[in-house]
């Protein structure tokens, strides 16, 4: 029987790999073997707890165990290990970080299912900053759903959904850690939870500080520091109160604070820098209940306050309400129904004429139906009424074939839409360059239409002989009325206006393999291919978007026993666009200096006793000159990744 199963698995992998060649896309990723166990429970893919083998969605889960083993510094650090995900990190002090899923910046970020995206303060299609996510010590798991998000989650879920799920307050314990590293880095974390009877309290605080940034210059191969100071600090405080009201109901109250501030250089060639300060003050209350011992529901209220200073003051306040109820119709049919309301109001002192606001009301229904033995159909519909984008109904459907508890094949399709942000609608800026007698102007557009489109994915996941996990998928998406800054340059001015100018097509593939050599050694490997093309309505048709590196590679080796845990992780990219041209200043500009790069990271921890452990992390061990964000001037990266650096520390639990 095992031989038949192994043969079937090999055939399925071969067929899907062949499909990739036909369609011209490829994406390959890997996690620890334990992380790829298809019996893992996930909630984000269908908004209800399900086994991963039962959902028709490409989902990656990073567990608390893996976060602890690798001593990730922050959420951005975690997401760099997710197949199909690219973290755009400028490495420039107090700059924002964002994640790209399936070649798309339009990603919805949730914390315990609560939306944290904002509408103000960013000029890209991303509307969040990974620097302001919860500290990793609080995280129980991170679920990353690629594609298939609009009908369940609404605006922003174009490329996918990242759901950061924090720890439950279910027992008493504490943890403190302290680390020191290169570039004057210091990292301190502390958390304590106490559970007495039906009441639980969690308190956590962290602070990361770095004095400067050092990088390897792509043109001269010399190690350099940023030409201006680039210090920054990231402080976070979280408090959670959990109260069991009955055997079937629970109330949670929470507060999250973050302050991210410091100096950032404009580019490697800049002689000046700017000061940036971001603060979040988020409050929430969530009432959970269970009906008939199995059907869960909740009501959640939240208020997120975001303050941002960058050449001027700006703020945004989001107030929201969410409700959801799961309903078991029969042994093979589950329904999820829900509603939400969100209002965002913001003021940018330098770029808005007055305080602006938008709101959105939504209802959704999702049905998970096992219509035949081992066959499941997931169908969903969502209705949104947006104050500026109008009304929109989106649909989704997914088909899942479960071969056994370790193998499934799936296909899903979903409609998505992205409403314009407040910046898209109302932003205005004017700048005059005295030295070059040149003006820069940017205008929002209150008449924008929402971005809309659809995406589909076909995939297969299996575990072979209890030693090897394989996941493979192919995706494709198409977007209409894409929003972009349409820029016109003349001899003395650059004018940018937000318009519905683009159509976008994306396709790619993910393939992930993890193999357990023995009780102590694991291997993982990944290859990701993503192709992004834009049609700017200029007669050129669809043209490759050169801001993205199409081929991404990952390979990891892990050793673990009762005392040691060590990971050596190689990352690389190839196919980057190196073509360039002279700008109006006479500088030679490119997207990337080199078409490929390879970098090596490591993580080692030693358990000295039951409660005390020591760890060391190394980044860019090969000290390579490369960049994760596009942009180069005169054969030098504008935003190069940091050079070789280390951090060592200790962690104590009690």
N, C-alpha and C positions, 0 to 999 in steps of 0.2 A: 504494500500500500504506500509506504514512504517513497519507493522508487517512482510509482505513478505520480504521486504528488510533486516530487522534485522535477520530473519530466514536464508536468503541466506548468509548473512555475517557470521553468527555463523557456518553454514555448511562449508563454505570455510575455515575458521580458523581451524575447527576441522580436515578437510581433510589434510591440510598442516601440522598440528601438528602431525597427524598420519604418514604422510610421513617422518617426522623427526625421529620418533621412529624406523621406518623400516630401515632408512639409518644410524641411530646412531649419528646424529649431532643435535645441538640445539644452537640458538643464539637469545637473547631477549633484546630489547632496547627500550628506551622511551625518548621523549622530551616533552617540553611544548606543550599543545594542539595546540596553534597557529603554532608552528613549524612543526606540522605534517599535517597541512591542505594540502590536495592533490592538491588544485588548485594553490599552490605556483609555481612560474616560476623558472626553472632551465636551465642552459646553458651547463654545463660540460658533462652531460650524452650523449648528441647527437651533441654537438658543435653548437647548434642553440637553441634559446629561445623556450622552450616548457613548458606546464603544467606538473607537476610531475605525474599527473594521466595518462598522455599520453606517458610516456617513460617506456620502459621495462628494467629498471635498478634499482638496490638497491641504492638509494641516500638519504643522510641525509643532511639537511640544518641547519646551525646555523646562526641566523639573528643578525644584529647590535643591535636590541632591547634586545635580550637575552644576548649578550656580555656586554651591558651597565648595565642590571639589575644585573648580577652576578659579575661584576667588575673583569673579568678574568685578570690575570697578563700578560699572553702571549699566543701565539698560542698553545703551548703544553698544557697549562691549559684548553683551549677551547676543544681540541681534546679528552681530557680525558672523556668528556661527550658525545662522539659520540658512538652510538651502533656499535659493531663489531670492534672498534678501541682500540688498546692498546698502550699507550705511554711508551716507554722504557726510563725511567729516572733513572740515576744512583744516583742522589742526591749528587753528589760529586763535588761541585764547578764548575769549568770551563770544564765540560764534555759535549759532544754533547747529544741531545735528538732526538729520532726518533719515528715514528709512525708505527705500524704494522696493516695492514688491511687484514682480512681474513687469519690470520696466516702468512702473508708474509711481509718481510721488504722491498721488491722491490716495492716501492711506488713512483709514479711520483708526484712531488709537483710543482704547478703552482702559479704564482701571476698575476692576470688579464690575465690568459691564457698563460703567458710567463714562460717557463721552468726555474727553478732555481736549479735543480739537478747538482751536479758536478761529476767529474771523479777521483778526487785525494783527499787524506787525510783521508780516512776512510777504515777500514779493514772489514766492514760488507757489506751486500748486499744493505743496505741503502746508498744513496749518497747525503745527505743533512743534515743540522742541524737546527732543529726547533728553536733554539735560535736566528737564524739570519733571521727569517721571519719578515714581517712588524709589527709594533706596533699595538696592538688591537684597538687603538683609530682611526686608519685609515680604519678599515675593515667594509665593508657593509654587507658581508655575507661570509660564508665558505661552499662550497659544497664538500661533500665527496662521491665519487663514489667507491663502492667496487666491485672488479672484473671487467671484461669487459672493458679493456682499450687499449690493444695493437694495434688493427686495427685503432683506432682513434688517438692515441697519441704516438705510437711507443715504443721504449725501455724504461724500468723502470716501465711501467704501468702494472705490473704483479699482484700485490695485489690490485691495484686500483689507484685512482687519488684524490689528495687534491687540490682544486682550491680556492685560497684566493682572493676574489674580493674586491677591495678597493672602497672607497666612491667616488662618482662623485662630481665635483666642480660645483654645480648647484645653490647655494645660499651662502650668507655671514653669517658666524657665527664663534665662537671660543669656546675653551674648555681647561681648565687647571685642573690638579689634583695633589695631593701630599699625599703619604701614608708612614707610619712608622710601623715597625713590629719587630717580634722576630728575633733573630740571627743577629741583627744589620741591618735589612732590611730597605731600603729606595727606594721608587718608585715615580718618577716624570714624568708627561706627559703634553704636551702642543701642541695644534694644532689650526690653524687659516686658514679659507678660505675666499676669497673675490671674489665676482662675480660682474663685472661691464660690462653691455652690453653683448657682445659676448665673453668676456675674463674672465677666472677664474684662480685663483692661490690658491694652497693649500700648507701650510708649516706645518710640524709636527716634534716634537723632543721628545725623551723619554730617561730616564736613570733609570736603576734598579741596586742597589748595595746591596751586602750582605757580612757581615763580617766573619761569620763562619757557620758551619753546626753541628747540634746536632741531635742525633738519639737514639733510644731505642735498646739496645743490646739484640739480641734474646737469647743468652746463659745465661747472668747474670740478665736480666730484668732491668739493670741499665741505666740511661740516661748518654750518653757520647758525647763528642765532637770528631771531627776528630783529630787524633794524630798529624797532621801537619796543618798549616794554610790553609784555603780553601776559601779565599776571592775571589770574582769576581764582575765584572761590565759589564753591557750590555747597550751600547749607540746606539741610532738610530736617523737618520735624514732623512726625505723624503721631496721632493719638486715635485709638479705636476703643470704643466701649461696646461690649456685647452683653445683652441681657436675654436669657431664656424666659419667655413669658409663659410658655406651657410646653407640653411634650411635642407640640406641632407648630410652634410659632416662636419667633426670635426677632429682637430689635437691635439694630446696629446704629451707632452714632459715631461720626468720624470727622477728623480735621487733618488736613495736609497743608504744610507750609514749605515753600522752597524759596531760596534767594540765590540767584546766579548772577554774579557781577564780576567785572574786571575790565582789563584793557585788551583791545584787539587791534592788530595791524590790518590795514586795508589790503595789503599784498606784500610779497617778499621784497618788492622794490620801494614800498612806501616809506617815507621818512617820518610820517606822522601816524597817530593812532587815535582811536575813539574810545570813550568809556561807555560801557553798556551795563544796565542793571535791570534784571527781571525778577519779579516776585509773584508768587501765587499764594492765595489764601482760599482753600477749598473746604467747604462744609457739606456734609451729606447725612441723610437719615434714611435707613432702609428697613422696612418691615417685611420679614419672610414668613411664609406659612406653608403647611402641607395639608392637602385634602385627601381623604381616603387612604392615608399612609403612603401615597405615591405621587400625587399630583402637586407639584410645587408652584408657588406664586410669590410675587413680591410687589411692593410699591416703594418707589425711591424718589426722594426729593434732594436736589443739590443746588448749591450756589458756588460758582467758581469765579474768583476775582483775580484778574491778571493785570499787573502793573509793569510797564516797560519804559525805560528811559534809554534813548539812543538819539542824540542830537535834538532831544525834545521829549516831553512827557506824553505818554499815551496809556490808556487803560481799557480794559474790557471786562464786563460782568455778564456771566452766563447764568441764567436761572432755568432750571429744568425739572420735569416730572416724568417718571416712567412707571408703567404698570405692566405686568405680564402674568399670565396664568397658563399652566400646562393642564391639558385635559386628556385622560385616557378614554378613548371611545370604545376600544375593544383590546383584546390581547395583541392585535397586530396593527393598531391604528392609534397614533397619538397626535394631538392638536396643540398648537401654541398660539395664543391670541394675546395681543398687547396694544398699548397706545403710548404716545409720548408727546411732550410739549417742550419746546426750548425757545428762550428769548435771549438774544445777544445784543448788548448795547455797548458802544465804544466811542472813544474820543481820542483822536490823534491831534495834539495841540499844534503841530507844525504842518499837518497834511490833511486835516478835515476842517470844513468850514463850521461845523457844529457837531454835537453828539448825534450819532447815527445808530439805528437799531434795525434788526431783522428778527423774525420769529418763524417757527415751523411747527405745525401740528401733524401728527401721523397716527395711523392705525395699521396693524399688520396681522396676517394669519398665515401660519405654516403648518402643513400636514405631513406627517411621516407615516407612510402606509406600507406594510409588508403585504403586498398583493398576491404573492406566491412564495412557496418555501425558498428562502435564501435571496429573494428579490425584494428590494425596497424602493419606493418612489417618494421623494421629498418634493413637495410643491408649495410655493409661497407667493403671496401677493401683498403689496404695501401701497398705501395711499398717503401721499404727502401734500400738504397745502402750505406753500412757502410764501412769505409776505412779498417777496420781489420776484421769485422764479415761477410763481403760479402753482397750479395743481399738477401732480404727476403720479401716475400709477405704474409700478414696476412689478415684474413677475420673475419667478425663478423656478427651475425644475432640475432635479437630480435623480439619476438612476444608479443604484448600487447592487452589484452581484457579489454575494458573500459565498466563497467556496468552502471555507472552514473558519475556525476562530483566529487564524493567522493570515488569511489571504482574502483579498477582495479586488474587484475591478469596478470602476465608476465612470460616469459621465455627468457633467452638470453644465447648465446654462443659466445665465442670469442677466437681467437688465440692470443698468446702473445709471445714476445721474449725479451730477455735482453742481450744487447751487453756487452762484457767485459769492465770494466773500465780501466783507465790508470794504476791504482794500480794493478789490476788483471794482466795486461800485463807486466808491467815493474818494479814493486816494488822489492827492495832488501834491506835486513838489516842483520847485524851481531852484536851479543852482547856476551861478555864473562863475566861470573860471577866469579870474582876472589875468592870470599869466598867459593863457592861450586865447583870451577873448572869445570864449566858447560858452554857450548856454545849454543846459540839460533840463528838459521839462517832461513830467510824467502826469498823465491824466487817467482817472478812473472813468467808468462808463456805466451810468445808472440804467441804461437800456439793454444790458447784457441778457442773453438767453442762457438757460442752464446748459451745462455740458451733459450729453446723454450718449448712451451706447449700450453695448452688450458684450459679454465675455463667456467663453466656454472652455472646459477642461476635460480631458480624458486621462485616466490614470490607472495604475495597478500597484498594489503593495502586497508583499508576502514575506514570510519568514521561512527559510529553507533549512531543514535538518536541525532546527533549534540553535543554529550557529550564525547564520547569515541573514540579514534583513536587506531587502531590496525594495525601493520605491521608485517609480518612474511615472512621469506625467508630461503631457503636452498641453499648452494653453494658447488661446488666440483671443484677441479683443479688438474692438473697433469703436472709436469715439467720434461723435459728430459735434459740431459747434464748440470745439475746444477753445478755451480762453487763453489768450497769450498777449504779451505786450508787443504791439506792432510798432516798430521803431523806424523812423525816417531820419536820415542823416543828410546834412548839407554842409557847406563850407564853414559855417559858424554856429550850427545848432544841431542838437539831437532831440527829437520829439517822440515820446512813447505814449501810445494810447491803447487802453485795454479793449480788445475786440474779440468777437467770435470769428477767429481767422483760420483756425486749423481743423483738419481732420487727422486723426491719428490711428495707426494700426500697430499692434504689438503681437508678437508670437514668440514662443520659446518652449523649452523643455527642461524638466528636472529629472535627474537620475541620482539616486542615493544608495550607497552600499555601506553596511557596517558588518564587520566580521569579528567574532570572538575566537581568538587563536587558542586560548586556554583560560584557566581561572584568573590569570593575572594580566594578560595582554589582549588589547582590543585594537582594531584598525577601523578607520572610517575614511571615506573618500567622496568627493563630489565634483561634478562638472555642471555648470549652468550656462545656457545660451539664451540670450534675449535679444531680439531685434525690434527696434523702435523706429517707425517711419512717420513723417509728417507731410501733409499736403497743405501748403500755405495759400492755395488758390492763386498762385502766380504763374500757372501754366507749366510748371515743372513736374507736376504729379507728386507721387509719394517719394520722399527723399529721406535717407537715413538720418536719424537724430544722433549726431556725433558726441553728445554730452555723456553718453553711456558707453562703458566698455562691454562689448557683447559676450565675451567668454570669461567665465570666472571658475577658478579651480580651488579645491580644498582637499587637503590630505592630513589626517591626524593619526598619531600613534599614542596609545595610552597604556601606562603600567599602573596597577593598583593592587595593594594587599592591605593587611590590617593596619599598617603604619604609614605607608607611602601612597601617594597619588601623584602621578606625573603625566603631563600631556605635552607633546610637541606637535605644533600645528603649522602647516604650510598653507599659505594663500597666494594666489596668483591671478593675473588677468592677461588677456591677449586680444588683439584685434582693435585696439584703440586707434582712433583717427589722429594721424600726425601731420596732416596737411595744414597749411597756414597761409596767411597773407599779411601785407602791411596795412596797419590802420592809418587814420588820418594824422597821427602823430609820427608816423614813420617807423613804429615798432612792429616787429614780426610777431603776429599772434597765432596761437594754436589752441586746440582743445587739450592735446596731450603731447609731451615731448617724445616719449617712447611708446611704441605700440604694445609693449608687454612689460610685466614686472613680476617678481617673486619676492615674498617676504616670509619670515619665519617667526612665530611666537612660541612661548613656552610657559607652563605653569607647573609648579612643584609644591606639594605640601607634605608635612611630616607630623604625625600625631605623637607628640612626646608623652602624653598621658591621656587619660579618659577625657579631661576637660581642656587641655592645652594643646594647641597645634601651631606650627610655624609654616609660613608660605613664602614663595618667591615667584614673581612674574617677570617675564621679559618680552618686550615688544620690538619688532623689526630687528631681530638679532643679526641679520645680514647687513644692517645699516644701508638699506636701499633708498634711492631717490625715486619716489613715486607719489602719485596723488590719487585720492578717491573722489575729489571734486574737479571737474574740468576747468581748464583755464591756464594758459602759459603765455609768457611774453619774452621774446628774445631768447628762446630755448631754455627758459627757467620757469618752473611751476609757480603760479601765483599763490596756490594753497597746497604746498607739499605736506605729505604726512610727516609726523615727527620721526626723527632718527632713532637709533638704538637707545632704549631706555629700560630701566629695571625698577621694580618696587619690591621691597621685602617687608614682612610684618609678622605679627602674632595674633592669634585669636583664642579667647578664653570663654568657655560656656559654663553656666552654673544654674 
